[in-house]
Amino acid sequence: MIFSWLKKLSHFASKLIALFLVMMIWLIRPMLGPMNICPYSIGCTQFALQQLQEQPLLLALKNICGRLIQCHPFGNRKI
């Protein structure tokens, strides 16, 4: 019984953190410059939002960080 409750609490906390991150992305996005200069077919902002909505939180954060590490002038871009 307690494990079921902890699992539900963990799931709720994960969704709450993801929602907070989505709101932060939407607040910070206008300060990052034009959206049409990304070399990827889907920009980092849209990629991050998609990952947060479709993947578990830790996997989404791993994928987002990996994408951001590649997405700079000296990164190893795999377009």
N, C-alpha and C positions, 0 to 999 in steps of 0.2 A: 504494500500500500504506500509506504513512504517513498519507494523508488519510483512509483508511478507519479506521485506528486512532484518529486524532484525533476523527473523527465519533463513534465508539463511546465514547470517553472523555468527550466533551462531553455525549452523551446520558446516560451514567451519572452525571456530575456534576450534570446538571439534575435527574434523578430523585432523587438524594441530597439536594439542596437542597430540593426539593419535600417529601420525606419529613420533613426537619428542620422545615420550616415547618408541616406538619400536626401534628407533635408539639408544637410551640410553641403552636399554636392550642388544642389540647386541654389543655395545661397552664395557659394564661392564661384560657381561657373561664370557669371558675368565679369568677374575680375581677371579671368585667365586669358582674355584676348579672343580673337576671332576663332570660330569653330571650324572653318573650312580649310585649315592648313594642316590637318592631321594626315599623315601618310597612310594610315590604315583605312580600310573601307568603312569601318564603324569607329567613330572617335572614342577616345578614352572615357569621356563622360558617359556616353551612351553604353559603352561596354561595362563600366562600373555599375550603372543603374540596372542593366540587364543581369549581371552577375548577382547583385544583391537581391534581385527578385526571384531568380531561378535556382540559385545554388544555396547549400547550407553556408552559414556565415563564415566559418573558417576557410572553407574552400574558395568562397567568393573573395575573401581578403587576400588569399594566396594568389589567385588569378589576377586580381587588380594590381597587386604589388609587382607581380611579374611583368604585367603589361606596362606599368609606369617605369620600371627599370629599363625596358627596351625603348621607351618612347622619349628619347632625348637625342640631341645632335650626335652623340658618340655611341649610342646604343646599337646593339646588333639587331636591326629590324628584319623581321621575317614577314614580308608583305605577301 
